[in-house]
Amino acid sequence: MKVIFTLLLSLTLSTLNFAENTPQVSSGHLDVVSQFQSEYIGARTVYVWLPEGYKSSEHYSVLYMHDGQMLFDARTTWNNQEWGVDEVVGKLIAEGKVRNFIVVGIENAGPELRGPEYFPQRATDYIGDASLFAQHKYLSAELNANNYLKFIVNELKPYLARQYSVKTDREHSFIAGSSMGGLISLYAISEYPNEFAAAACLSTHWPGSTPGPGSEPITQAILDYMRDNLPAPANHRLYFDFGTETLDKYYPPLQARADRVLKAKGYDNSNWRTREFVGAAHDETSWRARLDVPLLFLLGK
């Protein structure tokens, strides 16, 4: 139980930035928008990464990523790990393997609100007993995913269109995250199928809470929501993966159930991937090691 508690602490604290220093990048340029104000959610920092050679005369696709504190600089993260987004994306663009795009990292709301903000809110419609959520520490606060997505679509997207040379239509908008960030990425493309073309969900936290028998009704509610709300496979793509160590060891059978839903909805090899990474753990180091895989699927040429 001590191991599970430690992993869940990582899950909910994931991407808290306890350091005061601004993240530094070794590739491209990082704009930091502190205390981005919103009518829907609490103010937070937004990180806008621009690739080498960014030109206002060109128009770039946009990849939105959650847990923005963890994306660029391990020296400023709570666990001294990072996704290495600037290095991985910069290399893929330099090699001509992906289209030109910028990355927008959105800071999470902190340990108390991250889970409620990332949990697919309308999945609660499929749970008969709403008191189930009060039993789970990481979901006991008021769920706020609907407002979080309104912030991205109604406020952040227009801001980027004003400040940067980007394309904000569906075909050039992508979203990605890990763990609970995987759930909110899936929710985003399901709730706003006209806003996002593809989503990458790494180490998706299918339990939605503490793993174990008590989370089964919540997992089933997420799957039922998927069954009724996944976007049309004809013009959307979905990527999922999981490791086999630490918290990820709980995911294989749950991902298999999600895969059955995807197959029943008509997804196939042309628009869907599920990958297993043997030996990979539930942490930024593992996600960094395979970040190129979902990026090539989402944004490859």
C-alpha positions as CSV (number, residue, x, y, z in Angstrom):
1,M,0.0,0.0,0.0
2,K,2.9,2.3,0.7
3,V,4.0,1.9,-3.0
4,I,0.5,2.7,-4.2
5,F,0.2,5.7,-2.0
6,T,3.6,7.0,-3.3
7,L,2.5,6.5,-6.9
8,L,-0.8,8.2,-6.3
9,L,1.0,11.1,-4.7
10,S,3.0,11.3,-8.0
11,L,-0.3,11.0,-10.0
12,T,-2.0,14.0,-8.3
13,L,1.1,16.1,-7.6
14,S,2.3,15.4,-11.1
15,T,3.6,18.5,-12.6
16,L,3.5,20.8,-9.6
17,N,6.4,23.1,-10.0
18,F,7.9,23.7,-6.6
19,A,11.0,25.6,-8.0
20,E,10.8,29.3,-8.6
21,N,12.9,29.3,-11.7
22,T,11.4,29.7,-15.2
23,P,11.9,26.5,-17.3
24,Q,14.7,26.8,-19.8
25,V,14.8,25.0,-23.2
26,S,17.6,23.7,-25.3
27,S,15.7,23.8,-28.5
28,G,13.4,26.4,-29.9
29,H,12.0,29.3,-27.8
30,L,9.7,29.2,-24.7
31,D,7.2,32.0,-24.0
32,V,5.8,31.9,-20.4
33,V,2.4,33.5,-19.9
34,S,2.1,33.8,-16.1
35,Q,-1.3,33.9,-14.4
36,F,-3.4,33.5,-17.6
37,Q,-6.8,34.8,-16.5
38,S,-10.0,32.8,-17.3
39,E,-13.7,33.1,-16.7
40,Y,-13.9,29.4,-16.3
41,I,-11.0,28.2,-14.1
42,G,-8.4,29.6,-11.8
43,A,-5.5,31.6,-13.3
44,R,-2.5,29.6,-14.2
45,T,0.7,29.7,-16.2
46,V,0.7,28.7,-19.9
47,Y,3.9,27.7,-21.7
48,V,4.1,28.3,-25.5
49,W,7.0,26.5,-27.1
50,L,8.0,27.7,-30.6
51,P,10.4,25.6,-32.8
52,E,13.7,26.8,-34.2
53,G,13.2,29.1,-37.1
54,Y,9.6,30.0,-36.1
55,K,8.3,32.6,-38.6
56,S,5.3,34.7,-38.5
57,S,4.9,34.3,-42.2
58,E,4.2,30.6,-41.8
59,H,1.2,29.0,-40.1
60,Y,1.7,26.3,-37.5
61,S,-0.4,23.5,-36.1
62,V,-0.9,23.4,-32.3
63,L,-0.4,20.6,-29.8
64,Y,-2.0,21.3,-26.5
65,M,-0.5,19.4,-23.5
66,H,-1.6,19.2,-19.9
67,D,0.6,19.3,-16.8
68,G,2.6,22.0,-18.5
69,Q,5.1,22.4,-15.6
70,M,6.6,19.0,-16.4
71,L,7.2,19.4,-20.1
72,F,10.5,21.3,-20.5
73,D,13.0,21.5,-17.7
74,A,13.7,18.9,-15.0
75,R,15.4,21.5,-12.8
76,T,12.0,23.2,-12.2
77,T,9.9,20.2,-11.6
78,W,8.9,18.6,-8.3
79,N,10.5,15.2,-9.1
80,N,13.4,16.4,-11.2
81,Q,11.9,14.7,-14.3
82,E,10.6,16.2,-17.6
83,W,9.0,15.1,-20.9
84,G,11.8,16.7,-22.9
85,V,9.3,18.2,-25.3
86,D,11.7,20.8,-26.7
87,E,14.4,18.2,-27.4
88,V,12.0,15.5,-28.8
89,V,9.8,17.8,-30.9
90,G,12.8,19.9,-32.1
91,K,14.6,16.8,-33.3
92,L,11.5,15.4,-35.2
93,I,10.9,18.8,-36.9
94,A,14.6,19.1,-37.8
95,E,14.5,15.7,-39.4
96,G,11.4,16.5,-41.4
97,K,9.4,13.7,-39.8
98,V,6.5,15.8,-38.6
99,R,4.7,19.0,-39.7
100,N,5.6,22.3,-38.2
101,F,3.8,22.8,-34.9
102,I,4.0,24.7,-31.6
103,V,3.4,23.1,-28.2
104,V,1.1,24.8,-25.6
105,G,1.6,23.5,-22.1
106,I,-1.1,24.2,-19.6
107,E,-0.2,24.2,-16.0
108,N,-2.3,22.0,-13.8
109,A,-4.4,23.2,-10.9
110,G,-2.4,21.6,-8.1
111,P,-2.8,18.5,-6.0
112,E,-6.3,19.1,-4.7
113,L,-7.9,20.2,-8.0
114,R,-5.9,18.3,-10.7
115,G,-8.0,15.1,-10.5
116,P,-11.4,16.9,-10.5
117,E,-10.3,19.1,-13.4
118,Y,-9.1,16.2,-15.5
119,F,-11.8,13.6,-14.8
120,P,-14.3,13.2,-17.7
121,Q,-17.1,15.1,-16.0
122,R,-20.0,13.7,-18.1
123,A,-19.0,10.2,-17.2
124,T,-20.8,10.8,-13.9
125,D,-24.1,10.5,-15.9
126,Y,-23.3,6.8,-16.1
127,I,-22.9,6.3,-12.3
128,G,-26.0,5.7,-10.3
129,D,-24.5,6.5,-7.0
130,A,-22.8,9.9,-7.1
131,S,-21.5,9.4,-3.5
132,L,-18.9,7.1,-5.0
133,F,-16.8,10.2,-5.8
134,A,-16.8,11.4,-2.2
135,Q,-15.1,8.1,-1.2
136,H,-12.1,8.9,-3.4
137,K,-9.7,11.5,-2.1
138,Y,-8.6,12.6,-5.6
139,L,-12.1,13.1,-6.9
140,S,-13.9,14.4,-3.8
141,A,-13.7,18.1,-4.9
142,E,-16.2,19.5,-7.3
143,L,-15.5,18.2,-10.9
144,N,-14.5,20.9,-13.3
145,A,-13.4,19.3,-16.5
146,N,-16.2,21.0,-18.5
147,N,-14.9,24.4,-17.5
148,Y,-11.3,23.4,-18.1
149,L,-12.2,22.5,-21.7
150,K,-14.2,25.7,-22.2
151,F,-11.0,27.6,-21.1
152,I,-9.0,25.8,-23.8
153,V,-11.5,26.2,-26.6
154,N,-13.1,29.6,-25.8
155,E,-10.1,31.5,-24.4
156,L,-6.8,29.8,-25.0
157,K,-7.4,29.0,-28.7
158,P,-8.4,32.6,-29.6
159,Y,-5.5,34.0,-27.6
160,L,-3.1,31.9,-29.6
161,A,-4.7,33.0,-32.9
162,R,-4.1,36.6,-31.9
163,Q,-0.6,36.2,-30.6
164,Y,1.0,33.6,-32.9
165,S,0.9,32.4,-36.4
166,V,-1.1,29.3,-35.9
167,K,-4.0,27.4,-37.5
168,T,-6.8,26.8,-34.9
169,D,-9.2,24.7,-37.0
170,R,-9.8,21.0,-36.2
171,E,-7.4,19.6,-38.7
172,H,-4.5,21.5,-37.1
173,S,-5.4,21.1,-33.4
174,F,-4.1,18.2,-31.3
175,I,-4.2,17.4,-27.6
176,A,-2.2,15.1,-25.4
177,G,-1.5,14.1,-21.8
178,S,-0.6,11.3,-19.5
179,S,-2.4,9.5,-16.6
180,M,-5.4,11.7,-15.7
181,G,-4.1,13.9,-18.5
182,G,-4.8,11.0,-20.8
183,L,-8.4,11.0,-19.6
184,I,-8.9,14.7,-20.1
185,S,-7.4,14.4,-23.6
186,L,-9.9,11.7,-24.5
187,Y,-12.7,13.8,-23.0
188,A,-11.6,16.9,-25.0
189,I,-11.8,15.2,-28.4
190,S,-15.1,13.6,-27.4
191,E,-16.7,16.8,-26.2
192,Y,-15.2,19.0,-28.9
193,P,-14.9,16.8,-32.0
194,N,-15.0,19.9,-34.2
195,E,-12.0,21.4,-32.4
196,F,-9.5,18.6,-32.2
197,A,-8.4,16.1,-34.9
198,A,-6.5,13.7,-32.7
199,A,-5.6,12.9,-29.1
200,A,-2.7,11.1,-27.5
201,C,-3.4,9.4,-24.1
202,L,-0.3,8.0,-22.5
203,S,-0.6,5.8,-19.4
204,T,-4.3,6.6,-19.3
205,H,-5.5,6.4,-15.7
206,W,-8.6,4.2,-16.4
207,P,-9.4,3.7,-12.7
208,G,-10.1,7.5,-12.4
209,S,-9.1,7.2,-8.8
210,T,-7.2,4.8,-6.5
211,P,-6.8,1.5,-8.3
212,G,-8.7,-1.5,-6.9
213,P,-12.2,-3.0,-6.7
214,G,-13.6,0.3,-5.4
215,S,-12.7,2.0,-8.7
216,E,-14.6,-0.4,-10.9
217,P,-17.9,1.6,-11.1
218,I,-15.8,4.7,-12.1
219,T,-13.9,2.8,-14.8
220,Q,-17.1,1.3,-16.2
221,A,-18.7,4.8,-16.3
222,I,-15.7,6.1,-18.3
223,L,-16.0,3.2,-20.8
224,D,-19.8,3.8,-21.1
225,Y,-19.2,7.4,-21.7
226,M,-16.7,6.4,-24.5
227,R,-19.3,4.1,-26.0
228,D,-21.8,6.9,-26.5
229,N,-19.5,9.8,-27.2
230,L,-16.3,8.9,-29.0
231,P,-15.9,11.1,-32.1
232,A,-16.4,9.7,-35.6
233,P,-13.3,7.6,-36.7
234,A,-13.6,8.9,-40.2
235,N,-12.0,12.2,-39.3
236,H,-10.3,11.6,-35.9
237,R,-7.4,9.7,-34.6
238,L,-6.7,8.3,-31.1
239,Y,-3.5,7.0,-29.5
240,F,-3.2,5.1,-26.3
241,D,-0.3,3.4,-24.5
242,F,0.8,1.9,-21.2
243,G,3.8,0.6,-19.4
244,T,4.1,-2.5,-17.2
245,E,5.7,-1.1,-14.0
246,T,4.5,0.9,-11.0
247,L,1.1,2.4,-11.5
248,D,1.0,1.4,-15.1
249,K,0.9,-2.3,-14.1
250,Y,-2.9,-1.9,-13.4
251,Y,-3.7,-0.6,-16.9
252,P,-3.3,-3.6,-19.3
253,P,-6.7,-5.2,-18.6
254,L,-8.5,-1.9,-18.4
255,Q,-6.9,-0.7,-21.7
256,A,-8.1,-4.0,-23.3
257,R,-11.7,-3.1,-22.3
258,A,-11.3,0.4,-23.8
259,D,-9.8,-1.2,-26.9
260,R,-13.0,-3.2,-27.3
261,V,-15.1,-0.1,-27.2
262,L,-12.8,1.6,-29.8
263,K,-13.1,-1.4,-32.1
264,A,-16.9,-1.5,-31.7
265,K,-17.1,2.2,-32.6
266,G,-15.3,1.5,-35.9
267,Y,-11.7,2.5,-35.1
268,D,-9.0,0.5,-36.9
269,N,-5.3,0.6,-37.7
270,S,-5.8,3.7,-39.9
271,N,-6.9,5.9,-37.1
272,W,-6.1,4.2,-33.8
273,R,-3.0,2.9,-32.0
274,T,-2.6,1.1,-28.6
275,R,0.9,0.4,-27.6
276,E,2.5,-1.5,-24.7
277,F,5.9,-0.6,-23.4
278,V,7.3,-3.4,-21.4
279,G,9.4,-2.2,-18.4
280,A,8.1,1.4,-18.6
281,A,6.9,3.1,-15.4
282,H,4.4,5.8,-14.6
283,D,6.7,8.8,-14.8
284,E,8.0,11.5,-17.0
285,T,11.2,9.7,-17.8
286,S,9.2,6.9,-19.3
287,W,6.9,9.2,-21.2
288,R,9.9,11.1,-22.6
289,A,11.5,7.9,-23.8
290,R,8.5,7.2,-26.1
291,L,7.1,10.6,-26.8
292,D,8.2,10.4,-30.4
293,V,5.8,7.5,-31.0
294,P,2.5,9.4,-30.4
295,L,3.9,12.5,-32.0
296,L,4.6,10.7,-35.2
297,F,1.1,9.2,-35.2
298,L,-0.6,12.5,-34.5
299,L,1.6,14.9,-36.5
300,G,3.8,12.8,-38.8
301,K,4.1,13.6,-42.4
